[in-house]
Amino acid sequence: MLKPLKWIALLEGVSLLVLFGLAMPLKYLFDKPLAVEIVGMTHGVLFVAYIITVLIVGVIYKWKIGIILLSMLVSIVPFGTFYASKKWFVR
């Protein structure tokens, strides 16, 4: 179950970087809001999938509540899910 979590963490992290680094500048600098609509929705779906998967994996592997909450918290920090994937989602 860790392999799907690692993939979702990677995709969620990439979508956050694309949202901040590409879509938002396109919207605010070049008046192209479509990029934020598409990337924002994709990121939202991946964010929810990541949170649900962290909960499921946390229960299966009997993680402490602190690790579960921290794993969720890092999803709002750029590069946070990459760190979590390398440091915490290993067995």
PyMOL commands that place a pseudoatom at each C-alpha (Angstrom):
pseudoatom trace, name=CA, resn=MET, resi=1, chain=A, elem=C, hetatm=0, pos=[0.000, 0.000, 0.000]
pseudoatom trace, name=CA, resn=LEU, resi=2, chain=A, elem=C, hetatm=0, pos=[3.001, 2.310, 0.314]
pseudoatom trace, name=CA, resn=LYS, resi=3, chain=A, elem=C, hetatm=0, pos=[3.673, 2.254, -3.429]
pseudoatom trace, name=CA, resn=PRO, resi=4, chain=A, elem=C, hetatm=0, pos=[0.343, 3.931, -4.330]
pseudoatom trace, name=CA, resn=LEU, resi=5, chain=A, elem=C, hetatm=0, pos=[0.936, 6.479, -1.557]
pseudoatom trace, name=CA, resn=LYS, resi=6, chain=A, elem=C, hetatm=0, pos=[4.373, 7.297, -2.958]
pseudoatom trace, name=CA, resn=TRP, resi=7, chain=A, elem=C, hetatm=0, pos=[2.897, 7.778, -6.455]
pseudoatom trace, name=CA, resn=ILE, resi=8, chain=A, elem=C, hetatm=0, pos=[0.068, 9.978, -5.215]
pseudoatom trace, name=CA, resn=ALA, resi=9, chain=A, elem=C, hetatm=0, pos=[2.547, 11.988, -3.110]
pseudoatom trace, name=CA, resn=LEU, resi=10, chain=A, elem=C, hetatm=0, pos=[4.713, 12.526, -6.193]
pseudoatom trace, name=CA, resn=LEU, resi=11, chain=A, elem=C, hetatm=0, pos=[1.793, 13.567, -8.378]
pseudoatom trace, name=CA, resn=GLU, resi=12, chain=A, elem=C, hetatm=0, pos=[0.338, 15.841, -5.694]
pseudoatom trace, name=CA, resn=GLY, resi=13, chain=A, elem=C, hetatm=0, pos=[3.709, 17.522, -5.179]
pseudoatom trace, name=CA, resn=VAL, resi=14, chain=A, elem=C, hetatm=0, pos=[4.244, 18.035, -8.905]
pseudoatom trace, name=CA, resn=SER, resi=15, chain=A, elem=C, hetatm=0, pos=[0.730, 19.427, -9.326]
pseudoatom trace, name=CA, resn=LEU, resi=16, chain=A, elem=C, hetatm=0, pos=[1.347, 21.946, -6.516]
pseudoatom trace, name=CA, resn=LEU, resi=17, chain=A, elem=C, hetatm=0, pos=[4.581, 23.095, -8.156]
pseudoatom trace, name=CA, resn=VAL, resi=18, chain=A, elem=C, hetatm=0, pos=[2.897, 23.394, -11.565]
pseudoatom trace, name=CA, resn=LEU, resi=19, chain=A, elem=C, hetatm=0, pos=[0.051, 25.347, -9.984]
pseudoatom trace, name=CA, resn=PHE, resi=20, chain=A, elem=C, hetatm=0, pos=[2.386, 27.799, -8.220]
pseudoatom trace, name=CA, resn=GLY, resi=21, chain=A, elem=C, hetatm=0, pos=[5.132, 27.916, -10.849]
pseudoatom trace, name=CA, resn=LEU, resi=22, chain=A, elem=C, hetatm=0, pos=[3.200, 27.883, -14.108]
pseudoatom trace, name=CA, resn=ALA, resi=23, chain=A, elem=C, hetatm=0, pos=[-0.568, 28.246, -13.813]
pseudoatom trace, name=CA, resn=MET, resi=24, chain=A, elem=C, hetatm=0, pos=[-0.697, 31.124, -11.335]
pseudoatom trace, name=CA, resn=PRO, resi=25, chain=A, elem=C, hetatm=0, pos=[1.880, 33.243, -13.196]
pseudoatom trace, name=CA, resn=LEU, resi=26, chain=A, elem=C, hetatm=0, pos=[-0.078, 32.635, -16.412]
pseudoatom trace, name=CA, resn=LYS, resi=27, chain=A, elem=C, hetatm=0, pos=[-3.243, 33.816, -14.710]
pseudoatom trace, name=CA, resn=TYR, resi=28, chain=A, elem=C, hetatm=0, pos=[-1.888, 36.877, -12.958]
pseudoatom trace, name=CA, resn=LEU, resi=29, chain=A, elem=C, hetatm=0, pos=[0.832, 38.018, -15.353]
pseudoatom trace, name=CA, resn=PHE, resi=30, chain=A, elem=C, hetatm=0, pos=[-0.730, 37.111, -18.700]
pseudoatom trace, name=CA, resn=ASP, resi=31, chain=A, elem=C, hetatm=0, pos=[-4.454, 37.063, -17.866]
pseudoatom trace, name=CA, resn=LYS, resi=32, chain=A, elem=C, hetatm=0, pos=[-4.842, 33.367, -18.754]
pseudoatom trace, name=CA, resn=PRO, resi=33, chain=A, elem=C, hetatm=0, pos=[-7.104, 31.910, -16.007]
pseudoatom trace, name=CA, resn=LEU, resi=34, chain=A, elem=C, hetatm=0, pos=[-7.778, 28.629, -17.797]
pseudoatom trace, name=CA, resn=ALA, resi=35, chain=A, elem=C, hetatm=0, pos=[-4.468, 27.166, -16.629]
pseudoatom trace, name=CA, resn=VAL, resi=36, chain=A, elem=C, hetatm=0, pos=[-5.436, 27.684, -12.966]
pseudoatom trace, name=CA, resn=GLU, resi=37, chain=A, elem=C, hetatm=0, pos=[-8.855, 26.163, -13.570]
pseudoatom trace, name=CA, resn=ILE, resi=38, chain=A, elem=C, hetatm=0, pos=[-7.392, 23.000, -15.071]
pseudoatom trace, name=CA, resn=VAL, resi=39, chain=A, elem=C, hetatm=0, pos=[-4.321, 22.596, -12.873]
pseudoatom trace, name=CA, resn=GLY, resi=40, chain=A, elem=C, hetatm=0, pos=[-6.216, 23.761, -9.790]
pseudoatom trace, name=CA, resn=MET, resi=41, chain=A, elem=C, hetatm=0, pos=[-8.914, 21.113, -10.223]
pseudoatom trace, name=CA, resn=THR, resi=42, chain=A, elem=C, hetatm=0, pos=[-6.318, 18.429, -10.906]
pseudoatom trace, name=CA, resn=HIS, resi=43, chain=A, elem=C, hetatm=0, pos=[-4.347, 19.462, -7.842]
pseudoatom trace, name=CA, resn=GLY, resi=44, chain=A, elem=C, hetatm=0, pos=[-7.510, 19.482, -5.724]
pseudoatom trace, name=CA, resn=VAL, resi=45, chain=A, elem=C, hetatm=0, pos=[-8.392, 15.934, -6.726]
pseudoatom trace, name=CA, resn=LEU, resi=46, chain=A, elem=C, hetatm=0, pos=[-4.821, 14.759, -6.082]
pseudoatom trace, name=CA, resn=PHE, resi=47, chain=A, elem=C, hetatm=0, pos=[-4.761, 16.559, -2.720]
pseudoatom trace, name=CA, resn=VAL, resi=48, chain=A, elem=C, hetatm=0, pos=[-7.930, 14.792, -1.577]
pseudoatom trace, name=CA, resn=ALA, resi=49, chain=A, elem=C, hetatm=0, pos=[-6.603, 11.457, -2.870]
pseudoatom trace, name=CA, resn=TYR, resi=50, chain=A, elem=C, hetatm=0, pos=[-3.348, 12.032, -0.971]
pseudoatom trace, name=CA, resn=ILE, resi=51, chain=A, elem=C, hetatm=0, pos=[-5.125, 12.828, 2.308]
pseudoatom trace, name=CA, resn=ILE, resi=52, chain=A, elem=C, hetatm=0, pos=[-7.402, 9.779, 2.020]
pseudoatom trace, name=CA, resn=THR, resi=53, chain=A, elem=C, hetatm=0, pos=[-4.486, 7.519, 1.101]
pseudoatom trace, name=CA, resn=VAL, resi=54, chain=A, elem=C, hetatm=0, pos=[-2.415, 8.794, 4.043]
pseudoatom trace, name=CA, resn=LEU, resi=55, chain=A, elem=C, hetatm=0, pos=[-5.320, 7.965, 6.361]
pseudoatom trace, name=CA, resn=ILE, resi=56, chain=A, elem=C, hetatm=0, pos=[-5.740, 4.486, 4.899]
pseudoatom trace, name=CA, resn=VAL, resi=57, chain=A, elem=C, hetatm=0, pos=[-2.021, 3.689, 4.986]
pseudoatom trace, name=CA, resn=GLY, resi=58, chain=A, elem=C, hetatm=0, pos=[-1.705, 5.160, 8.478]
pseudoatom trace, name=CA, resn=VAL, resi=59, chain=A, elem=C, hetatm=0, pos=[-4.401, 2.836, 9.760]
pseudoatom trace, name=CA, resn=ILE, resi=60, chain=A, elem=C, hetatm=0, pos=[-3.024, -0.221, 7.927]
pseudoatom trace, name=CA, resn=TYR, resi=61, chain=A, elem=C, hetatm=0, pos=[0.532, 0.340, 9.184]
pseudoatom trace, name=CA, resn=LYS, resi=62, chain=A, elem=C, hetatm=0, pos=[-0.625, 1.561, 12.611]
pseudoatom trace, name=CA, resn=TRP, resi=63, chain=A, elem=C, hetatm=0, pos=[1.218, 4.867, 12.372]
pseudoatom trace, name=CA, resn=LYS, resi=64, chain=A, elem=C, hetatm=0, pos=[1.124, 7.217, 15.303]
pseudoatom trace, name=CA, resn=ILE, resi=65, chain=A, elem=C, hetatm=0, pos=[-1.408, 10.024, 14.911]
pseudoatom trace, name=CA, resn=GLY, resi=66, chain=A, elem=C, hetatm=0, pos=[1.454, 12.557, 14.831]
pseudoatom trace, name=CA, resn=ILE, resi=67, chain=A, elem=C, hetatm=0, pos=[2.988, 10.978, 11.715]
pseudoatom trace, name=CA, resn=ILE, resi=68, chain=A, elem=C, hetatm=0, pos=[-0.405, 10.855, 10.016]
pseudoatom trace, name=CA, resn=LEU, resi=69, chain=A, elem=C, hetatm=0, pos=[-1.075, 14.514, 10.769]
pseudoatom trace, name=CA, resn=LEU, resi=70, chain=A, elem=C, hetatm=0, pos=[2.445, 15.554, 9.774]
pseudoatom trace, name=CA, resn=SER, resi=71, chain=A, elem=C, hetatm=0, pos=[2.126, 13.600, 6.521]
pseudoatom trace, name=CA, resn=MET, resi=72, chain=A, elem=C, hetatm=0, pos=[-1.033, 15.559, 5.801]
pseudoatom trace, name=CA, resn=LEU, resi=73, chain=A, elem=C, hetatm=0, pos=[0.483, 18.882, 6.812]
pseudoatom trace, name=CA, resn=VAL, resi=74, chain=A, elem=C, hetatm=0, pos=[3.462, 18.593, 4.463]
pseudoatom trace, name=CA, resn=SER, resi=75, chain=A, elem=C, hetatm=0, pos=[1.073, 18.429, 1.510]
pseudoatom trace, name=CA, resn=ILE, resi=76, chain=A, elem=C, hetatm=0, pos=[0.547, 22.193, 1.722]
pseudoatom trace, name=CA, resn=VAL, resi=77, chain=A, elem=C, hetatm=0, pos=[4.270, 22.960, 1.571]
pseudoatom trace, name=CA, resn=PRO, resi=78, chain=A, elem=C, hetatm=0, pos=[6.052, 22.936, -1.794]
pseudoatom trace, name=CA, resn=PHE, resi=79, chain=A, elem=C, hetatm=0, pos=[8.325, 19.874, -1.972]
pseudoatom trace, name=CA, resn=GLY, resi=80, chain=A, elem=C, hetatm=0, pos=[6.748, 18.565, 1.274]
pseudoatom trace, name=CA, resn=THR, resi=81, chain=A, elem=C, hetatm=0, pos=[5.318, 15.403, -0.233]
pseudoatom trace, name=CA, resn=PHE, resi=82, chain=A, elem=C, hetatm=0, pos=[8.654, 14.639, -1.883]
pseudoatom trace, name=CA, resn=TYR, resi=83, chain=A, elem=C, hetatm=0, pos=[10.328, 14.775, 1.542]
pseudoatom trace, name=CA, resn=ALA, resi=84, chain=A, elem=C, hetatm=0, pos=[7.624, 12.649, 3.148]
pseudoatom trace, name=CA, resn=SER, resi=85, chain=A, elem=C, hetatm=0, pos=[7.870, 10.078, 0.377]
pseudoatom trace, name=CA, resn=LYS, resi=86, chain=A, elem=C, hetatm=0, pos=[11.637, 9.687, 0.813]
pseudoatom trace, name=CA, resn=LYS, resi=87, chain=A, elem=C, hetatm=0, pos=[11.726, 9.794, 4.630]
pseudoatom trace, name=CA, resn=TRP, resi=88, chain=A, elem=C, hetatm=0, pos=[8.455, 8.317, 5.892]
pseudoatom trace, name=CA, resn=PHE, resi=89, chain=A, elem=C, hetatm=0, pos=[6.853, 6.224, 3.159]
pseudoatom trace, name=CA, resn=VAL, resi=90, chain=A, elem=C, hetatm=0, pos=[9.471, 3.486, 3.087]
pseudoatom trace, name=CA, resn=ARG, resi=91, chain=A, elem=C, hetatm=0, pos=[9.463, -0.074, 4.372]
for i in range(1, 91): cmd.bond("trace and resi %d" % i, "trace and resi %d" % (i + 1))
show_as sticks, trace
zoom trace
